[in-house]
Amino acid sequence: MTTQRSLVAQAGIFKGLHGGMGLASKGMVIAFVVFTALNVEFANSIYSAVRGWIESALNWYYVSVLLISLFVCVYLMFSRFGKIRLGSDDSRPEFSNFSWFAMLFSAGVGIGILFFGIAEPMFYFDNSEPWGYPNNPFADIAGFTQMSEQRAVAAMRVTYFHWGFHAWSLYVIVGLCLAYFGFRKKLPLTLRSALHPVIGDRIYGPVGHAVDLLAVFGTVFGVATSLGLGVSQMAAGLNYLFGIDPGIVTKIVLIAVISAVATLSAVSGVGKGIRIISEWNIWLSIALLAFFLFGGPFKWLMGFFVTTAGDYLWNFIPMGFQTFNDQGAAAWQGGWTIFYWGWWISWAPFVGMFIARISRGRTIREFMLGVMFVPTTIAFFWLCIFGGSAIYLELNAQGGVGTAGIADLVRNWDLPGALYGTIDKVTAVSWLNWIMAALATILLATWFITSSDSGTLVITTMLSMGDDHPPQHFRIVWGLGEGLVAAILLLAGGLLALQTASIAAALPVSVVLLLMTYGILKSLHEDPSEVKAPSGERAADGTRMAQELHA
């Protein structure tokens, strides 16, 4: 009989991990890095061809996956299963609501909305079409072709759409499945366990190994590419603050420092380093938001938030069904919406696993409401204040609409410069702007640290077959390894190529996600786990109880 314990090495260099998975995961990472770094152009042509085919031929499929995920979330949120706890009936949450929300936000969107918070709304607000397709087909269809307040509202609608309920529904589904089967059914806290209602004990064989390796792939390369690309913004910040050359040496040093701190945080565990840094992120983010809000047009921004939030709520369902056939609009959708859906899908195993890890003891309804609505509401407010500040500056530029310089930075794809260019114009007090630019640079680093340490913990948890506290020396290996991958690919010029590969890998992940969705629905309907099966017996859905698993 295969059990969780029998799959984990009890001695040797892989003690505490699944030996085969440990070797396979390292071999997979090395192979992809070497293949990409040796011939970046050739590798990028392959990855881009796959991604291009997905974006053009399977846009309807990705749109459908997100719709299914969203509607299943809404159903479960208000179903009779909402009162079931993710754990035993007497279990209670491990973390306070504030700590829980802070870690949810840090793992899920923190660094992304800091990086894109100004650039993305500004791109949709612009009408110059620098990439050969419309900047915002939704605004164009509505007749808002000029850079006006109406187009600004439409720009925020699309931004919210890409960071809103559809995207977070993926994290909710994956996190719920892992927490339910891991804490309620006592299966290993790994992606494979969510497939137990579908394939039974075969989750302990090659199929289960392949599913977990796919999750490891997405986590390693998702974190590595984000780290490698994100240090460009930190380097731009150091250049703005101190005149430091934002070249390759600065970026490598930044990667080394961030990886070292993130590894120490991962070694300390969820309850210490990850929780503490996540909470500090929230307080520092509040300070930066206050700068934009009170240093800029407070009344206009608050009104803009109310207007744009209402506009999103009115339109997000029909937007979720939209597929474009016009060549220009279809190119935009592939480059933005389908890119985002692929990126969110590829990150779902990583973020979902971490969300599950910090959500033991909460009810299904509490979990779904908290994960779905709290991070998205914070993200919407953040995006509106950051993006709205830049849009306001362009709307009220002395030389006319669109002449403030921020739109020009985005047209030239200087996304790091867009953040600091906006901060520099928020107030006329240069020293205050400088301090806030420094704060933004610190936040970029700490958000990356929380993403990296969360990723390290997720990887080692999966390789240890769901151990909540995987061996510390393997956390060190994988934590430093993520930074090494980012540094090598940065030096070789292959980060964008590997980012494209990660997006392409979202296709098989999406199939696993659909099977997980079916599995959780099947298991909940057949056995809501309100009565435990006696020792040695199976629940109605086929899962073993804790007594047999750990015998």
C-alpha positions in Angstrom: 0.0 0.0 0.0 1.4 3.4 -1.1 1.3 6.0 1.6 2.7 9.6 1.9 5.4 8.4 4.3 6.6 5.6 2.0 7.3 8.0 -0.8 9.7 10.2 1.2 13.3 9.2 1.7 14.1 8.3 5.3 17.9 8.6 4.9 20.6 9.9 2.5 21.0 13.2 0.7 17.3 13.4 -0.1 16.1 12.6 3.5 12.7 14.3 4.0 12.0 14.6 0.2 10.8 12.3 -2.6 14.2 11.3 -4.1 12.9 10.8 -7.6 11.1 14.1 -7.6 14.1 15.9 -6.2 16.4 14.6 -9.0 13.8 15.2 -11.7 13.0 18.7 -10.6 16.7 19.7 -10.5 17.3 18.1 -13.9 14.3 19.9 -15.4 15.5 23.3 -14.1 19.0 22.8 -15.3 17.9 21.5 -18.7 15.6 24.5 -19.4 18.2 27.0 -18.2 21.0 25.5 -20.3 18.8 25.1 -23.4 17.6 28.7 -23.1 21.0 30.3 -22.2 23.0 28.5 -24.9 21.0 29.8 -27.8 18.5 32.4 -26.6 17.2 33.4 -30.0 16.5 29.8 -31.0 14.8 29.0 -27.6 12.8 32.2 -27.8 11.6 31.4 -31.3 10.3 28.0 -30.1 8.6 29.5 -26.9 7.2 32.4 -28.9 5.8 30.2 -31.6 4.0 28.1 -29.0 2.7 31.1 -27.1 1.6 32.8 -30.3 -0.4 29.7 -31.3 -2.0 29.6 -27.9 -2.9 33.3 -28.0 -4.4 33.2 -31.5 -6.0 29.7 -31.6 -7.0 29.1 -28.0 -8.1 32.5 -26.8 -11.7 31.1 -26.5 -10.3 28.2 -24.4 -8.5 30.5 -21.9 -11.5 32.7 -21.7 -13.7 29.7 -20.9 -11.3 28.4 -18.2 -11.5 31.7 -16.4 -15.3 31.8 -16.7 -15.7 28.3 -15.3 -13.4 29.1 -12.4 -15.3 32.2 -11.6 -18.7 30.7 -11.7 -17.6 27.7 -9.6 -16.2 30.0 -7.0 -19.5 31.9 -6.8 -21.5 28.7 -6.5 -19.3 27.3 -3.7 -19.2 30.6 -1.9 -23.0 30.5 -1.3 -23.5 26.7 -1.3 -24.4 24.4 1.6 -20.7 23.4 1.8 -19.7 26.9 3.0 -19.7 25.9 6.6 -17.1 23.1 6.2 -13.8 23.8 7.8 -10.5 23.3 6.0 -9.3 21.0 8.7 -10.9 19.1 11.5 -14.2 20.4 12.9 -12.5 21.9 15.9 -9.6 23.5 14.0 -9.3 27.3 14.0 -7.2 29.7 11.9 -3.5 29.7 12.6 -3.1 33.4 11.7 -5.0 36.6 12.5 -7.1 38.2 9.8 -4.5 41.0 9.3 -1.6 38.6 9.0 -3.7 36.3 6.7 -4.7 39.2 4.4 -1.1 40.6 4.4 0.3 37.2 3.2 -2.5 36.7 0.7 -1.8 40.1 -0.9 2.0 39.7 -0.8 2.0 36.3 -2.5 -0.7 37.1 -5.0 -0.3 40.5 -6.4 2.0 42.7 -4.4 5.0 43.1 -6.8 2.8 43.0 -9.9 0.7 46.0 -9.1 3.7 47.9 -8.0 5.5 47.2 -11.3 2.4 47.7 -13.5 0.3 50.0 -11.3 1.1 53.0 -13.4 2.3 51.6 -16.7 -0.8 49.4 -17.5 -3.5 52.0 -16.9 -1.4 54.5 -18.8 -1.1 52.1 -21.8 -4.9 51.7 -22.0 -5.4 55.4 -21.6 -3.0 56.2 -24.4 -4.3 56.2 -28.0 -1.0 56.2 -30.0 -1.0 52.5 -30.8 2.8 52.1 -30.6 2.6 48.3 -31.0 0.4 48.3 -34.2 -2.8 47.4 -32.5 -5.3 49.4 -30.4 -4.2 50.4 -26.9 -7.7 49.8 -25.6 -10.4 48.2 -28.0 -13.1 48.5 -25.3 -12.6 52.3 -25.2 -12.5 52.5 -29.0 -15.7 50.5 -29.4 -17.4 52.8 -27.0 -16.2 55.8 -29.0 -13.7 57.1 -26.4 -10.8 57.5 -28.9 -9.4 60.7 -27.5 -7.4 60.9 -24.2 -10.3 62.0 -22.0 -11.8 61.2 -18.6 -14.2 58.7 -20.3 -11.2 56.9 -21.8 -9.5 57.0 -18.4 -12.5 55.2 -16.9 -12.3 52.6 -19.6 -8.6 52.2 -19.0 -9.1 51.4 -15.4 -11.9 49.0 -16.2 -9.5 46.9 -18.3 -6.8 47.1 -15.7 -9.3 45.9 -13.0 -10.4 43.2 -15.3 -6.9 41.8 -15.6 -6.3 42.0 -11.8 -9.8 41.2 -10.6 -12.3 38.5 -9.8 -11.6 36.3 -12.9 -7.9 36.1 -12.1 -8.3 35.6 -8.4 -10.8 32.8 -8.9 -7.9 30.7 -10.1 -6.1 31.2 -6.9 -9.3 30.5 -4.9 -10.0 27.2 -6.7 -6.4 25.9 -6.4 -6.1 27.1 -2.8 -9.4 25.6 -1.8 -8.7 22.2 -3.4 -5.3 21.9 -1.7 -6.5 23.0 1.7 -9.6 20.8 1.5 -7.8 17.6 0.5 -4.7 18.4 2.5 -6.2 19.5 5.8 -9.7 17.9 5.7 -8.9 14.6 3.9 -5.4 14.4 5.2 -3.9 13.8 1.8 -0.4 15.2 1.0 -0.4 19.0 0.7 0.6 18.9 -3.0 -1.2 19.6 -6.3 -1.6 15.9 -7.0 -4.0 15.3 -4.1 -6.7 17.5 -5.7 -6.9 14.8 -8.5 -7.7 12.0 -6.1 -11.4 12.0 -6.8 -10.5 11.7 -10.5 -7.6 9.2 -10.6 -7.6 7.6 -7.2 -4.4 6.2 -5.8 -2.6 6.9 -9.1 -1.8 10.3 -7.6 1.1 8.5 -5.9 2.5 7.3 -9.3 3.9 8.9 -12.4 0.8 11.0 -13.1 1.0 12.6 -9.7 4.7 13.1 -10.1 4.2 14.9 -13.4 1.5 17.1 -12.0 3.7 18.2 -9.1 6.7 18.7 -11.4 4.6 21.0 -13.6 3.8 23.1 -10.5 7.5 23.2 -9.6 8.3 24.4 -13.1 5.8 27.2 -12.9 7.0 28.3 -9.5 10.7 28.2 -10.2 10.6 30.0 -13.5 7.8 32.3 -12.5 9.7 33.6 -9.5 13.0 33.6 -11.3 11.7 35.6 -14.3 9.8 38.0 -12.1 12.9 38.5 -10.0 15.2 39.0 -13.0 12.8 41.4 -14.7 11.9 43.3 -11.5 15.4 44.2 -10.5 15.4 46.4 -13.6 12.9 48.6 -11.8 14.9 48.6 -8.6 18.0 49.5 -10.6 16.1 52.4 -12.1 15.2 53.5 -8.6 18.8 53.4 -7.4 19.7 55.4 -10.5 17.0 58.0 -9.7 18.0 58.1 -6.1 21.8 57.9 -6.1 22.9 58.0 -9.7 24.0 54.4 -9.6 24.5 52.8 -13.0 21.4 50.6 -13.6 23.5 48.1 -15.6 24.0 44.4 -15.3 26.4 44.5 -12.3 23.8 46.4 -10.2 21.1 44.0 -11.2 23.2 40.9 -10.3 24.0 42.4 -6.9 20.3 43.1 -6.3 19.4 39.5 -7.2 22.0 38.2 -4.8 20.9 40.3 -1.9 17.2 39.7 -2.4 17.7 35.9 -2.8 19.8 35.8 0.3 17.2 37.6 2.4 14.4 35.6 0.9 16.1 32.3 1.7 16.6 33.4 5.3 12.9 34.3 5.5 11.9 30.9 4.0 14.2 29.0 6.5 12.5 30.9 9.4 9.1 29.6 8.2 5.7 31.1 7.6 5.0 32.2 11.1 8.1 34.3 11.4 9.9 35.7 8.4 7.2 35.5 5.7 4.5 36.8 8.0 6.6 39.6 9.4 7.8 40.9 6.1 4.3 40.6 4.6 2.9 42.7 7.4 5.6 45.3 7.0 4.8 45.4 3.3 1.3 46.4 4.1 2.3 49.3 6.4 4.9 50.6 3.9 2.4 50.3 1.1 -0.1 52.4 3.1 2.5 55.1 3.5 3.2 55.1 -0.3 -0.5 55.2 -1.1 -1.0 58.1 1.3 1.7 60.0 -0.5 -0.1 59.6 -3.9 -3.5 60.2 -2.3 -2.8 63.3 -0.2 0.1 64.7 -2.2 -2.0 64.5 -5.3 -5.7 65.4 -6.2 -7.4 63.6 -3.3 -11.0 64.5 -4.2 -10.5 63.7 -7.9 -8.9 60.3 -7.0 -11.6 59.3 -4.6 -14.3 60.1 -7.1 -12.3 58.4 -9.8 -12.2 55.2 -7.6 -15.9 55.2 -7.0 -16.6 55.7 -10.7 -14.2 53.2 -12.0 -15.1 50.5 -9.4 -18.8 50.9 -10.4 -17.9 50.7 -14.1 -15.9 47.5 -13.5 -18.7 45.9 -11.5 -21.2 46.7 -14.3 -19.0 45.4 -17.1 -16.8 42.6 -15.8 -19.2 39.7 -16.6 -19.7 40.7 -20.3 -16.0 41.5 -20.6 -15.2 38.0 -19.4 -17.1 36.5 -22.3 -15.5 38.8 -24.9 -13.4 37.3 -27.7 -12.3 39.6 -30.6 -12.2 38.6 -34.3 -11.0 41.9 -35.7 -7.2 41.5 -36.4 -6.1 44.5 -34.4 -8.4 43.9 -31.4 -7.5 40.1 -31.5 -3.8 41.0 -31.4 -4.4 43.2 -28.4 -6.4 40.5 -26.6 -3.6 38.0 -27.2 -0.9 40.3 -26.1 -2.7 41.5 -23.0 -5.8 39.5 -21.8 -4.7 36.0 -22.9 -1.1 36.8 -21.7 -2.5 37.7 -18.3 -4.8 34.7 -18.2 -1.8 32.4 -19.0 0.4 34.1 -16.4 -2.3 33.8 -13.7 -2.8 30.1 -14.6 0.9 29.4 -14.5 1.2 31.0 -11.1 -2.0 29.4 -9.7 -0.3 26.2 -8.3 2.4 28.3 -6.6 0.1 31.0 -5.1 -2.7 28.5 -4.5 -0.4 26.2 -2.5 0.8 29.1 -0.4 -2.7 30.3 0.2 -3.8 26.8 1.3 -0.8 26.6 3.6 -1.8 29.7 5.6 -5.6 29.0 5.6 -5.9 25.9 7.8 -8.9 26.1 10.1 -11.0 28.6 8.1 -14.4 27.6 6.7 -14.9 27.3 3.0 -17.1 30.4 2.9 -14.7 32.4 5.0 -11.8 31.3 2.8 -13.5 32.1 -0.5 -14.9 35.5 0.6 -11.5 36.5 2.1 -9.3 35.3 -0.8 -11.7 36.6 -3.5 -12.7 40.0 -2.2 -10.0 41.4 0.1 -6.9 41.3 -2.1 -8.9 42.4 -5.2 -10.4 45.4 -3.4 -7.0 46.4 -2.1 -5.6 45.9 -5.6 -8.3 48.0 -7.2 -7.7 50.9 -4.8 -4.0 50.7 -5.4 -4.2 50.6 -9.2 -6.7 53.5 -9.1 -4.5 55.7 -6.9 -1.3 54.9 -8.8 -2.7 54.8 -12.3 -5.2 57.6 -11.6 -2.4 59.9 -10.4 -0.5 59.4 -13.6 -3.6 59.8 -15.7 -4.6 63.0 -13.9 -1.1 64.4 -14.6 -1.5 63.7 -18.3 -5.1 65.1 -18.4 -3.9 68.3 -16.8 -0.5 68.7 -18.3 0.6 72.3 -19.0 1.4 71.6 -22.6 -2.0 69.9 -23.2 -3.4 66.4 -22.6 -0.8 63.7 -23.0 2.3 65.9 -22.7 3.3 65.2 -19.0 5.9 62.7 -20.2 4.6 59.6 -18.4 2.7 58.4 -21.5 5.9 58.8 -23.5 7.8 56.6 -21.1 5.2 53.8 -21.4 5.1 54.1 -25.3 8.9 53.5 -25.2 8.3 50.6 -22.8 10.2 52.2 -20.0 8.0 50.7 -17.4 10.4 51.2 -14.5 10.7 54.9 -15.5 7.0 55.3 -15.4 6.8 54.7 -11.7 9.6 57.1 -10.8 8.5 59.6 -13.4 5.1 59.8 -11.8 6.5 60.0 -8.2 8.7 62.9 -9.3 5.6 64.9 -10.4 3.2 64.2 -7.5 4.3 67.2 -5.4 6.5 70.2 -5.8 8.5 69.2 -2.7 11.5 67.5 -4.2 12.9 66.0 -0.9 9.5 64.4 -0.2 9.3 62.9 -3.7 12.8 61.6 -3.2 11.9 59.9 0.1 8.8 58.3 -1.6 10.9 57.1 -4.5 13.2 55.4 -1.9 10.2 53.9 -0.2 9.0 52.5 -3.6 12.4 51.0 -4.2 12.4 49.3 -0.8 8.9 48.0 -1.4 10.0 46.5 -4.7 12.6 44.6 -2.9 10.4 43.4 0.0 7.6 42.4 -2.3 10.1 40.3 -4.3 11.3 38.8 -1.1 7.8 37.7 -0.1 7.3 36.2 -3.5 10.6 34.4 -3.5 10.4 33.0 0.0 6.8 31.9 -0.6 7.9 30.1 -3.8 10.7 28.4 -2.0 8.4 27.1 0.7 5.9 25.9 -1.9 8.6 24.0 -3.9 10.1 22.2 -1.0 6.6 21.4 0.4 5.6 19.7 -2.8 9.0 17.8 -3.1 8.6 16.6 0.5 5.1 15.2 -0.3 3.2 17.9 1.6 5.3 18.4 4.7 4.3 21.7 6.4 7.9 22.1 7.6 10.2 20.8 4.8 13.9 20.3 5.6 15.7 23.6 6.0 18.7 22.7 3.9 16.5 22.1 0.9 14.9 25.5 1.5 18.3 27.0 1.3 19.2 25.1 -1.9 16.0 26.1 -3.7 15.9 29.7 -2.4 19.4 30.4 -3.6 18.7 28.4 -6.8 15.9 30.7 -7.8 18.2 33.6 -7.6 20.9 31.7 -9.5 18.5 30.9 -12.3 17.5 34.6 -12.6 21.1 35.7 -12.6 22.2 33.3 -15.3 19.2 34.1 -17.6 19.7 37.8 -17.0 23.3 37.5 -18.1 22.4 35.4 -21.1 19.5 37.7 -22.1 17.0 34.9 -21.8 14.6 36.1 -19.1 11.9 37.2 -21.6 12.3 33.9 -23.4 11.7 31.9 -20.3 8.8 34.2 -19.3 7.2 33.2 -22.6 7.9 29.5 -21.9 6.2 29.9 -18.5 3.1 31.3 -20.2 3.1 28.4 -22.7 3.3 26.0 -19.8 0.0 27.4 -18.6 -1.8 25.2 -21.2 -1.2 21.9 -19.4 -1.7 23.5 -16.0 -5.1 24.7 -17.2 -6.1 21.1 -17.9 -5.0 20.1 -14.4 -7.0 23.0 -13.0 -10.2 21.9 -14.7 -9.7 18.4 -13.4 -9.2 19.8 -9.9 -12.4 21.8 -10.2 -14.3 18.7 -11.2 -12.6 16.8 -8.3 -13.5 19.3 -5.6 -17.2 19.5 -6.7 -17.4 15.7 -6.9 -15.9 15.2 -3.5 -18.0 17.8 -1.8 -21.2 16.4 -3.2 -20.4 12.8 -2.4 -18.9 13.4 1.0 -18.8 16.9 2.6 -16.6 15.4 5.3 -18.9 16.2 8.1 -18.6 12.6 9.4 -15.2 10.9 9.5 -14.9 7.3 8.3 -13.7 4.7 10.8 -10.0 3.8 10.8 -9.1 1.7 7.8 -12.1 2.6 5.7 -12.6 5.1 2.9 -14.8 8.1 2.6 -17.6 8.0 0.1 -15.4 9.8 -2.5 -12.5 7.3 -2.1 -10.1 9.3 0.0 -8.4 7.7 2.9 -8.7 9.1 6.4 -5.7 10.2 8.4 -5.4 7.0 10.4 -4.7 4.9 7.3 -2.5 7.5 5.6 0.0 7.7 8.5 -0.2 4.1 9.6 
